Amino acid sequence: MATRWLLLHGTPLSPEVWDEVRSHLTETTEAPDLTELIPVHGAAQQVQRQVAAAVLKSLPDGDLIIVGHSFGGQVAIELALQAPHRVARLIIVCSRHTPFPAFAVGARDIRDGDPVDIDAGLRRWFSAAELAARPPVMAYLRRRFATAPRGPWATSLEAIAHYDRRQAVKTITTPTRLFAARHDDVAPPAVMVQLAAALPHARLQVVETWAHMSPFADPAGFAATLREARSS
């Protein structure tokens, strides 16, 4: 069976964030809605593992090129741990394998129903040049910030706050490419350097112009990056 792309989104996003990227990938792609798979109950430390297990159950047979961005990158790590025989290539973008405690505060605010400062979020996620250019993904993000289900959003932020796979990632033997954004406060290059060092077969590229969501501002360029990463 042919190898297919598995594209995993961040929080509080949905598979729609991948739509333009998918249009530039010629092979079959799968982009599950991780929000629908986030458990309502259970320990925060288990969320990414449970989501990964649910993704696996939903997929047809065949090898996978897994691409995970942000929260999706952590789910990608769990897939590589749970089903290494299925993963032909692992590509992790702007993600981390260690806890990010600051998100626990954000999770509480989301759960309490506090208003979301959308403009502040966009300023953290994009470069000044991208903000001025207003790529189409920004309109999607504004809609998503306003409409994303708050329960799964808060749960995923809590999960990121507690996620710690420093020991487990050492067992992942899948060929792996890592992409860090120079201007990313959540998964800064220093953290992804540590992840690259822990993975036995990983290569890291730090993209000097990127912020956390920059890859999606240029979907054709991002797709080209992924195609190159698939074979190198």
Accessible surface in RSA format (square Angstrom, percent):
REM  Atomic radii and reference values for relative SASA: ProtOr
REM  Chains: A
REM  Algorithm: Lee & Richards
REM  Probe-radius: 1.40
REM  Slices: 20
REM RES _ NUM      All-atoms   Total-Side   Main-Chain    Non-polar    All polar
REM                ABS   REL    ABS   REL    ABS   REL    ABS   REL    ABS   REL
RES MET A   1   164.10  85.0  80.57  53.3  83.53 198.9  95.70  81.4  68.40  90.6
RES ALA A   2    79.46  73.1  60.57  93.5  18.89  43.0  71.98 101.4   7.49  19.8
RES THR A   3    35.26  25.1  26.24  26.6   9.02  21.5   4.76   6.4  30.50  46.1
RES ARG A   4    35.13  14.7  35.13  17.9   0.00   0.0   1.14   1.6  33.98  20.6
RES TRP A   5     0.32   0.1   0.32   0.2   0.00   0.0   0.32   0.2   0.00   0.0
RES LEU A   6     0.00   0.0   0.00   0.0   0.00   0.0   0.00   0.0   0.00   0.0
RES LEU A   7     0.06   0.0   0.00   0.0   0.06   0.2   0.00   0.0   0.06   0.2
RES LEU A   8     0.00   0.0   0.00   0.0   0.00   0.0   0.00   0.0   0.00   0.0
RES HIS A   9     3.00   1.6   2.78   1.9   0.22   0.6   3.00   3.1   0.00   0.0
RES GLY A  10     1.97   2.4   0.00   N/A   1.97   2.4   1.12   3.1   0.85   1.9
RES THR A  11    17.43  12.4   7.70   7.8   9.73  23.2   6.84   9.2  10.59  16.0
RES PRO A  12     6.01   4.4   2.96   2.7   3.05  11.1   6.01   5.0   0.00   0.0
RES LEU A  13     2.75   1.5   2.62   1.9   0.13   0.3   2.62   1.8   0.13   0.3
RES SER A  14    12.42  10.5  12.42  16.6   0.00   0.0   7.89  16.8   4.53   6.3
RES PRO A  15    25.76  18.8  25.76  23.5   0.00   0.0  25.76  21.3   0.00   0.0
RES GLU A  16    79.19  45.5  68.68  52.0  10.51  25.0  24.01  46.4  55.18  45.0
RES VAL A  17     8.40   5.5   0.31   0.3   8.09  19.5   2.12   1.8   6.28  17.0
RES TRP A  18     0.11   0.0   0.11   0.1   0.00   0.0   0.11   0.1   0.00   0.0
RES ASP A  19    70.78  49.6  62.82  62.5   7.96  18.8  24.69  58.1  46.09  46.0
RES GLU A  20   101.04  58.0 100.14  75.8   0.90   2.1  33.77  65.3  67.26  54.9
RES VAL A  21     0.84   0.6   0.84   0.8   0.00   0.0   0.84   0.7   0.00   0.0
RES ARG A  22    73.26  30.8  66.28  33.8   6.99  16.6  14.18  19.4  59.08  35.8
RES SER A  23    82.40  69.6  39.71  53.0  42.69  98.3  48.42 103.1  33.98  47.6
RES HIS A  24    71.05  38.8  61.37  42.7   9.68  24.8  40.94  42.2  30.11  35.0
RES LEU A  25    10.97   6.1   0.00   0.0  10.97  27.6   0.44   0.3  10.54  28.4
RES THR A  26   130.58  92.9  92.92  94.2  37.66  89.7  84.42 113.4  46.16  69.8
RES GLU A  27    60.43  34.7  47.05  35.6  13.38  31.9  32.91  63.7  27.51  22.5
RES THR A  28    73.99  52.6  60.46  61.3  13.53  32.2  33.88  45.5  40.11  60.6
RES THR A  29    22.47  16.0   9.92  10.1  12.55  29.9   0.97   1.3  21.50  32.5
RES GLU A  30    46.35  26.6  45.78  34.6   0.57   1.4   1.61   3.1  44.74  36.5
RES ALA A  31    15.59  14.3   0.04   0.1  15.55  35.4   0.59   0.8  15.00  39.7
RES PRO A  32    25.53  18.6  13.15  12.0  12.38  45.0  25.15  20.8   0.38   2.4
RES ASP A  33    42.31  29.6  33.82  33.7   8.49  20.1  12.79  30.1  29.52  29.4
RES LEU A  34     0.61   0.3   0.61   0.4   0.00   0.0   0.61   0.4   0.00   0.0
RES THR A  35    18.02  12.8  14.91  15.1   3.11   7.4   9.76  13.1   8.26  12.5
RES GLU A  36   141.81  81.4 105.51  79.8  36.30  86.4  40.19  77.7 101.62  83.0
RES LEU A  37    54.87  30.6  40.83  29.2  14.04  35.3  45.34  31.8   9.52  25.6
RES ILE A  38    16.93   9.6   5.40   4.0  11.53  27.8   5.40   3.9  11.53  31.3
RES PRO A  39    27.89  20.3  15.83  14.4  12.06  43.8  26.24  21.7   1.65  10.2
RES VAL A  40   128.43  84.5  99.20  89.8  29.23  70.4 104.65  90.9  23.78  64.5
RES HIS A  41   152.21  83.2 136.88  95.1  15.32  39.2 100.56 103.6  51.64  60.1
RES GLY A  42    61.72  76.1   0.00   N/A  61.72  76.1  29.26  80.3  32.46  72.7
RES ALA A  43    55.44  51.0  36.90  56.9  18.55  42.2  48.00  67.6   7.44  19.7
RES ALA A  44    19.91  18.3  12.24  18.9   7.67  17.5  14.45  20.3   5.47  14.5
RES GLN A  45    90.43  50.6  86.04  62.9   4.39  10.5  35.14  74.8  55.29  41.9
RES GLN A  46    70.81  39.6  70.81  51.7   0.00   0.0  22.22  47.3  48.58  36.8
RES VAL A  47     1.58   1.0   1.58   1.4   0.00   0.0   1.58   1.4   0.00   0.0
RES GLN A  48     0.46   0.3   0.46   0.3   0.00   0.0   0.21   0.5   0.24   0.2
RES ARG A  49    74.90  31.4  73.81  37.6   1.09   2.6  20.13  27.5  54.77  33.2
RES GLN A  50    76.79  42.9  68.26  49.9   8.53  20.3  29.88  63.6  46.92  35.6
RES VAL A  51     0.00   0.0   0.00   0.0   0.00   0.0   0.00   0.0   0.00   0.0
RES ALA A  52     0.00   0.0   0.00   0.0   0.00   0.0   0.00   0.0   0.00   0.0
RES ALA A  53    38.10  35.0  35.99  55.5   2.11   4.8  37.14  52.3   0.97   2.6
RES ALA A  54    30.45  28.0  23.37  36.1   7.07  16.1  26.51  37.3   3.94  10.4
RES VAL A  55     0.00   0.0   0.00   0.0   0.00   0.0   0.00   0.0   0.00   0.0
RES LEU A  56    37.39  20.8  29.01  20.8   8.37  21.1  29.16  20.5   8.22  22.1
RES LYS A  57   184.51  90.0 146.52  89.9  38.00  90.5  98.22  88.4  86.30  91.9
RES SER A  58    77.72  65.7  39.76  53.1  37.96  87.5  47.85 101.9  29.86  41.8
RES LEU A  59    20.16  11.2   3.97   2.8  16.19  40.7   4.63   3.3  15.53  41.8
RES PRO A  60    55.36  40.3  42.56  38.8  12.80  46.5  54.72  45.2   0.64   4.0
RES ASP A  61   105.52  73.9 101.42 100.9   4.10   9.7  22.84  53.8  82.68  82.5
RES GLY A  62    15.81  19.5   0.00   N/A  15.81  19.5  11.37  31.2   4.44   9.9
RES ASP A  63    64.52  45.2  63.41  63.1   1.12   2.6   3.96   9.3  60.56  60.4
RES LEU A  64     0.67   0.4   0.67   0.5   0.00   0.0   0.67   0.5   0.00   0.0
RES ILE A  65     2.29   1.3   2.29   1.7   0.00   0.0   2.29   1.7   0.00   0.0
RES ILE A  66     0.13   0.1   0.13   0.1   0.00   0.0   0.13   0.1   0.00   0.0
RES VAL A  67     0.00   0.0   0.00   0.0   0.00   0.0   0.00   0.0   0.00   0.0
RES GLY A  68     0.00   0.0   0.00   N/A   0.00   0.0   0.00   0.0   0.00   0.0
RES HIS A  69     1.36   0.7   1.36   0.9   0.00   0.0   1.07   1.1   0.29   0.3
RES SER A  70    15.90  13.4  11.74  15.7   4.16   9.6   5.51  11.7  10.39  14.6
RES PHE A  71     2.36   1.2   1.85   1.1   0.51   1.3   2.08   1.3   0.27   0.8
RES GLY A  72     0.00   0.0   0.00   N/A   0.00   0.0   0.00   0.0   0.00   0.0
RES GLY A  73     0.00   0.0   0.00   N/A   0.00   0.0   0.00   0.0   0.00   0.0
RES GLN A  74     2.35   1.3   2.35   1.7   0.00   0.0   0.21   0.5   2.14   1.6
RES VAL A  75     0.00   0.0   0.00   0.0   0.00   0.0   0.00   0.0   0.00   0.0
RES ALA A  76     0.00   0.0   0.00   0.0   0.00   0.0   0.00   0.0   0.00   0.0
RES ILE A  77     0.03   0.0   0.03   0.0   0.00   0.0   0.03   0.0   0.00   0.0
RES GLU A  78     0.99   0.6   0.99   0.7   0.00   0.0   0.00   0.0   0.99   0.8
RES LEU A  79     0.82   0.5   0.79   0.6   0.03   0.1   0.79   0.6   0.03   0.1
RES ALA A  80     2.46   2.3   0.00   0.0   2.46   5.6   0.00   0.0   2.46   6.5
RES LEU A  81    43.24  24.1  18.31  13.1  24.92  62.7  21.05  14.8  22.19  59.7
RES GLN A  82    72.55  40.6  39.05  28.5  33.51  79.8  35.28  75.1  37.28  28.3
RES ALA A  83     4.51   4.1   4.51   7.0   0.00   0.0   4.51   6.4   0.00   0.0
RES PRO A  84    74.96  54.6  64.73  59.0  10.23  37.2  65.03  53.7   9.92  61.7
RES HIS A  85   144.46  79.0 110.66  76.9  33.80  86.5  95.26  98.2  49.20  57.3
RES ARG A  86    34.58  14.5  34.33  17.5   0.25   0.6  19.37  26.5  15.22   9.2
RES VAL A  87    12.24   8.1   0.77   0.7  11.48  27.7   1.48   1.3  10.76  29.2
RES ALA A  88    47.67  43.8  25.64  39.6  22.03  50.1  36.18  51.0  11.49  30.4
RES ARG A  89    39.79  16.7  39.79  20.3   0.00   0.0   2.94   4.0  36.85  22.3
RES LEU A  90     0.00   0.0   0.00   0.0   0.00   0.0   0.00   0.0   0.00   0.0
RES ILE A  91     0.00   0.0   0.00   0.0   0.00   0.0   0.00   0.0   0.00   0.0
RES ILE A  92     0.00   0.0   0.00   0.0   0.00   0.0   0.00   0.0   0.00   0.0
RES VAL A  93     0.00   0.0   0.00   0.0   0.00   0.0   0.00   0.0   0.00   0.0
RES CYS A  94     0.64   0.5   0.00   0.0   0.64   1.5   0.00   0.0   0.64   0.7
RES SER A  95     3.12   2.6   0.50   0.7   2.62   6.0   2.65   5.6   0.48   0.7
RES ARG A  96    23.16   9.7  23.06  11.8   0.10   0.2   2.64   3.6  20.52  12.4
RES HIS A  97     4.63   2.5   4.63   3.2   0.00   0.0   0.00   0.0   4.63   5.4
RES THR A  98    10.40   7.4  10.40  10.5   0.00   0.0   8.84  11.9   1.56   2.4
RES PRO A  99    36.89  26.9  30.91  28.2   5.98  21.7  30.91  25.5   5.98  37.1
RES PHE A 100    37.80  18.9  37.80  23.4   0.00   0.0  37.80  22.9   0.00   0.0
RES PRO A 101    95.74  69.8  89.61  81.7   6.13  22.3  91.56  75.6   4.18  26.0
RES ALA A 102    64.08  58.9  45.77  70.6  18.31  41.6  54.50  76.7   9.58  25.4
RES PHE A 103    46.69  23.4  46.53  28.8   0.16   0.4  46.69  28.3   0.00   0.0
RES ALA A 104    42.26  38.9  36.60  56.5   5.66  12.9  36.66  51.6   5.59  14.8
RES VAL A 105    77.97  51.3  76.70  69.4   1.27   3.1  77.97  67.7   0.00   0.0
RES GLY A 106    25.86  31.9   0.00   N/A  25.86  31.9  24.27  66.6   1.58   3.5
RES ALA A 107     0.00   0.0   0.00   0.0   0.00   0.0   0.00   0.0   0.00   0.0
RES ARG A 108   135.27  56.8 130.82  66.7   4.45  10.6  58.42  79.8  76.85  46.6
RES ASP A 109    48.01  33.6  47.99  47.8   0.02   0.0  11.70  27.5  36.32  36.2
RES ILE A 110    15.14   8.6  14.75  11.0   0.39   0.9  14.75  10.6   0.39   1.1
RES ARG A 111   119.07  50.0  90.97  46.4  28.10  66.9  58.22  79.6  60.85  36.9
RES ASP A 112   100.03  70.1  64.87  64.6  35.15  83.1  21.27  50.1  78.75  78.5
RES GLY A 113    47.37  58.4   0.00   N/A  47.37  58.4  21.55  59.1  25.82  57.8
RES ASP A 114    57.74  40.4  55.95  55.7   1.79   4.2  13.21  31.1  44.53  44.4
RES PRO A 115   129.28  94.2 102.71  93.6  26.56  96.6 110.45  91.2  18.83 117.0
RES VAL A 116    44.45  29.3  19.40  17.6  25.05  60.4  23.43  20.4  21.03  57.0
RES ASP A 117    92.14  64.5  75.12  74.8  17.01  40.2  38.39  90.3  53.75  53.6
RES ILE A 118    39.39  22.4  35.87  26.7   3.52   8.5  36.04  26.0   3.35   9.1
RES ASP A 119    67.62  47.4  65.58  65.3   2.03   4.8  14.87  35.0  52.74  52.6
RES ALA A 120    18.30  16.8  16.96  26.2   1.34   3.0  17.59  24.8   0.71   1.9
RES GLY A 121     3.63   4.5   0.00   N/A   3.63   4.5   3.63  10.0   0.00   0.0
RES LEU A 122     4.61   2.6   4.61   3.3   0.00   0.0   4.61   3.2   0.00   0.0
RES ARG A 123   143.81  60.4 127.03  64.8  16.78  40.0  55.13  75.3  88.68  53.7
RES ARG A 124   147.28  61.8 131.48  67.0  15.80  37.6  58.52  80.0  88.76  53.8
RES TRP A 125    34.54  13.9  34.54  16.7   0.00   0.0  23.85  12.7  10.69  17.3
RES PHE A 126     5.78   2.9   0.00   0.0   5.78  15.0   0.00   0.0   5.78  16.5
RES SER A 127    29.80  25.2  21.02  28.1   8.78  20.2  26.37  56.2   3.43   4.8
RES ALA A 128    82.66  76.0  68.93 106.4  13.73  31.2  70.33  99.0  12.33  32.7
RES ALA A 129    76.70  70.5  61.53  95.0  15.17  34.5  70.22  98.9   6.49  17.2
RES GLU A 130    31.50  18.1  30.24  22.9   1.26   3.0  17.86  34.5  13.64  11.1
RES LEU A 131    50.07  27.9  41.65  29.8   8.42  21.2  41.94  29.5   8.13  21.9
RES ALA A 132    85.99  79.1  51.16  79.0  34.82  79.2  62.50  88.0  23.49  62.2
RES ALA A 133    78.17  71.9  44.38  68.5  33.79  76.9  55.84  78.6  22.33  59.1
RES ARG A 134   191.25  80.3 174.21  88.8  17.04  40.6  48.24  65.9 143.01  86.7
RES PRO A 135    16.36  11.9   8.89   8.1   7.47  27.2  14.66  12.1   1.70  10.6
RES PRO A 136   111.97  81.6  97.07  88.5  14.90  54.2 106.70  88.1   5.27  32.7
RES VAL A 137    16.82  11.1   9.66   8.7   7.15  17.2  14.84  12.9   1.98   5.4
RES MET A 138    12.96   6.7  12.96   8.6   0.00   0.0   7.20   6.1   5.77   7.6
RES ALA A 139    56.41  51.9  49.30  76.1   7.12  16.2  53.58  75.5   2.83   7.5
RES TYR A 140    15.19   7.1  14.44   8.2   0.75   2.0  14.44  10.8   0.75   0.9
RES LEU A 141     0.31   0.2   0.20   0.1   0.11   0.3   0.20   0.1   0.11   0.3
RES ARG A 142   108.01  45.4 105.61  53.8   2.40   5.7  41.59  56.8  66.42  40.3
RES ARG A 143   125.86  52.8 120.09  61.2   5.77  13.7  74.49 101.8  51.37  31.1
RES ARG A 144    36.93  15.5  35.37  18.0   1.56   3.7   5.88   8.0  31.05  18.8
RES PHE A 145    17.82   8.9  12.29   7.6   5.53  14.4  12.29   7.5   5.53  15.8
RES ALA A 146    76.43  70.3  36.86  56.9  39.57  90.0  44.62  62.8  31.81  84.3
RES THR A 147    99.97  71.1  72.81  73.8  27.17  64.7  69.19  92.9  30.79  46.5
RES ALA A 148     9.18   8.4   0.59   0.9   8.59  19.5   0.59   0.8   8.59  22.8
RES PRO A 149    63.87  46.5  52.39  47.8  11.48  41.7  63.26  52.2   0.61   3.8
RES ARG A 150    81.08  34.0  74.49  38.0   6.59  15.7  42.61  58.2  38.47  23.3
RES GLY A 151    35.15  43.3   0.00   N/A  35.15  43.3  27.27  74.8   7.88  17.6
RES PRO A 152    35.66  26.0  33.18  30.2   2.49   9.0  35.08  29.0   0.58   3.6
RES TRP A 153    16.81   6.7  14.21   6.9   2.60   6.1  12.79   6.8   4.01   6.5
RES ALA A 154     0.00   0.0   0.00   0.0   0.00   0.0   0.00   0.0   0.00   0.0
RES THR A 155    18.83  13.4  18.83  19.1   0.00   0.0  10.70  14.4   8.13  12.3
RES SER A 156     0.00   0.0   0.00   0.0   0.00   0.0   0.00   0.0   0.00   0.0
RES LEU A 157    16.04   8.9  16.04  11.5   0.00   0.0  16.04  11.3   0.00   0.0
RES GLU A 158    48.97  28.1  48.97  37.0   0.00   0.0  13.00  25.1  35.97  29.4
RES ALA A 159     0.05   0.0   0.00   0.0   0.05   0.1   0.00   0.0   0.05   0.1
RES ILE A 160     5.64   3.2   5.64   4.2   0.00   0.0   5.64   4.1   0.00   0.0
RES ALA A 161     5.47   5.0   1.31   2.0   4.16   9.5   1.31   1.8   4.16  11.0
RES HIS A 162    82.23  44.9  72.22  50.2  10.01  25.6  44.34  45.7  37.89  44.1
RES TYR A 163     4.04   1.9   2.67   1.5   1.36   3.5   4.04   3.0   0.00   0.0
RES ASP A 164    63.16  44.2  42.08  41.9  21.08  49.8  18.58  43.7  44.58  44.5
RES ARG A 165    40.00  16.8  37.82  19.3   2.18   5.2   3.46   4.7  36.54  22.1
RES ARG A 166   116.25  48.8 113.74  58.0   2.51   6.0  38.48  52.6  77.77  47.1
RES GLN A 167   129.50  72.4 122.68  89.7   6.81  16.2  64.86 138.1  64.64  49.0
RES ALA A 168    21.97  20.2  13.40  20.7   8.57  19.5  20.86  29.4   1.11   2.9
RES VAL A 169     0.00   0.0   0.00   0.0   0.00   0.0   0.00   0.0   0.00   0.0
RES LYS A 170   107.51  52.4  94.71  58.1  12.80  30.5  57.59  51.8  49.92  53.2
RES THR A 171    97.17  69.1  74.02  75.0  23.15  55.2  72.75  97.7  24.43  36.9
RES ILE A 172     4.90   2.8   0.61   0.5   4.29  10.3   4.42   3.2   0.48   1.3
RES THR A 173    91.17  64.8  80.14  81.2  11.03  26.3  50.56  67.9  40.60  61.4
RES THR A 174     9.92   7.1   4.33   4.4   5.58  13.3   4.91   6.6   5.01   7.6
RES PRO A 175    60.06  43.8  59.65  54.4   0.42   1.5  60.06  49.6   0.00   0.0
RES THR A 176     3.88   2.8   0.29   0.3   3.60   8.6   0.03   0.0   3.85   5.8
RES ARG A 177     4.25   1.8   4.25   2.2   0.00   0.0   1.91   2.6   2.34   1.4
RES LEU A 178     0.00   0.0   0.00   0.0   0.00   0.0   0.00   0.0   0.00   0.0
RES PHE A 179     0.51   0.3   0.51   0.3   0.00   0.0   0.51   0.3   0.00   0.0
RES ALA A 180     0.00   0.0   0.00   0.0   0.00   0.0   0.00   0.0   0.00   0.0
RES ALA A 181     0.00   0.0   0.00   0.0   0.00   0.0   0.00   0.0   0.00   0.0
RES ARG A 182   105.51  44.3  92.15  47.0  13.36  31.8  29.12  39.8  76.39  46.3
RES HIS A 183   107.18  58.6  92.87  64.6  14.31  36.6  65.35  67.4  41.82  48.7
RES ASP A 184     4.31   3.0   0.44   0.4   3.87   9.2   0.09   0.2   4.22   4.2
RES ASP A 185   113.12  79.2  96.34  95.9  16.79  39.7  32.76  77.1  80.36  80.1
RES VAL A 186    25.05  16.5  25.05  22.7   0.00   0.0  25.05  21.8   0.00   0.0
RES ALA A 187     0.24   0.2   0.24   0.4   0.00   0.0   0.24   0.3   0.00   0.0
RES PRO A 188    38.26  27.9  38.26  34.9   0.00   0.0  38.26  31.6   0.00   0.0
RES PRO A 189    15.80  11.5  15.80  14.4   0.00   0.0  15.80  13.0   0.00   0.0
RES ALA A 190    66.91  61.5  56.67  87.5  10.24  23.3  63.00  88.7   3.91  10.4
RES VAL A 191    17.56  11.6  17.56  15.9   0.00   0.0  17.56  15.3   0.00   0.0
RES MET A 192     0.00   0.0   0.00   0.0   0.00   0.0   0.00   0.0   0.00   0.0
RES VAL A 193    79.25  52.1  78.28  70.9   0.98   2.4  78.37  68.1   0.88   2.4
RES GLN A 194   101.31  56.7  94.06  68.7   7.26  17.3  34.12  72.6  67.19  51.0
RES LEU A 195     0.00   0.0   0.00   0.0   0.00   0.0   0.00   0.0   0.00   0.0
RES ALA A 196    19.93  18.3  12.80  19.8   7.13  16.2  13.08  18.4   6.85  18.1
RES ALA A 197    88.94  81.8  48.20  74.4  40.75  92.7  60.64  85.4  28.31  75.0
RES ALA A 198    21.66  19.9   8.72  13.4  12.95  29.5  15.74  22.2   5.92  15.7
RES LEU A 199     7.05   3.9   0.83   0.6   6.22  15.6   0.91   0.6   6.14  16.5
RES PRO A 200    65.84  48.0  28.48  26.0  37.36 135.8  40.83  33.7  25.01 155.4
RES HIS A 201   105.49  57.7  92.74  64.5  12.76  32.6  63.21  65.1  42.29  49.2
RES ALA A 202    31.83  29.3   0.00   0.0  31.83  72.4   2.15   3.0  29.68  78.6
RES ARG A 203   123.70  51.9 119.74  61.0   3.97   9.4  63.08  86.2  60.62  36.7
RES LEU A 204    45.36  25.3  17.04  12.2  28.32  71.2  17.04  12.0  28.32  76.2
RES GLN A 205    80.83  45.2  77.02  56.3   3.80   9.1  25.27  53.8  55.56  42.1
RES VAL A 206    39.63  26.1  21.75  19.7  17.87  43.1  21.75  18.9  17.87  48.5
RES VAL A 207    25.17  16.6  22.91  20.7   2.27   5.5  25.17  21.9   0.00   0.0
RES GLU A 208    98.73  56.7  90.70  68.6   8.02  19.1  57.66 111.5  41.06  33.5
RES THR A 209   100.98  71.8  92.81  94.1   8.17  19.5  81.85 109.9  19.13  28.9
RES TRP A 210    29.87  12.0  29.87  14.5   0.00   0.0  11.89   6.3  17.98  29.2
RES ALA A 211     2.68   2.5   2.68   4.1   0.00   0.0   2.68   3.8   0.00   0.0
RES HIS A 212     8.54   4.7   8.54   5.9   0.00   0.0   3.42   3.5   5.12   6.0
RES MET A 213     0.66   0.3   0.66   0.4   0.00   0.0   0.00   0.0   0.66   0.9
RES SER A 214     2.19   1.8   0.00   0.0   2.19   5.0   0.00   0.0   2.19   3.1
RES PRO A 215     1.77   1.3   0.00   0.0   1.77   6.4   1.63   1.3   0.14   0.9
RES PHE A 216     7.07   3.5   1.51   0.9   5.55  14.5   1.68   1.0   5.39  15.4
RES ALA A 217    21.03  19.3   5.84   9.0  15.19  34.6   5.85   8.2  15.18  40.2
RES ASP A 218    83.40  58.4  80.95  80.6   2.45   5.8  33.10  77.9  50.30  50.2
RES PRO A 219    29.50  21.5  29.50  26.9   0.00   0.0  29.50  24.4   0.00   0.0
RES ALA A 220    46.98  43.2  42.39  65.4   4.59  10.4  42.78  60.2   4.20  11.1
RES GLY A 221    27.15  33.5   0.00   N/A  27.15  33.5  23.76  65.2   3.39   7.6
RES PHE A 222     3.64   1.8   0.41   0.3   3.23   8.4   1.86   1.1   1.78   5.1
RES ALA A 223     0.00   0.0   0.00   0.0   0.00   0.0   0.00   0.0   0.00   0.0
RES ALA A 224    43.99  40.5  38.52  59.4   5.47  12.5  39.15  55.1   4.84  12.8
RES THR A 225    37.27  26.5  31.39  31.8   5.88  14.0  13.14  17.6  24.14  36.5
RES LEU A 226     0.00   0.0   0.00   0.0   0.00   0.0   0.00   0.0   0.00   0.0
RES ARG A 227    99.87  41.9  92.73  47.3   7.14  17.0  37.88  51.8  61.99  37.6
RES GLU A 228    81.77  46.9  73.87  55.9   7.90  18.8  59.28 114.7  22.49  18.4
RES ALA A 229     0.00   0.0   0.00   0.0   0.00   0.0   0.00   0.0   0.00   0.0
RES ARG A 230    75.57  31.7  69.00  35.2   6.57  15.6  17.75  24.3  57.82  35.0
RES SER A 231    93.56  79.1  59.14  78.9  34.42  79.3  43.91  93.5  49.65  69.6
RES SER A 232    50.23  42.4  21.35  28.5  28.87  66.5  48.40 103.1   1.83   2.6
END  Absolute sums over single chains surface
CHAIN  1 A     9918.2       7884.1       2034.0       5607.4       4310.8
END  Absolute sums over all chains
TOTAL          9918.2       7884.1       2034.0       5607.4       4310.8
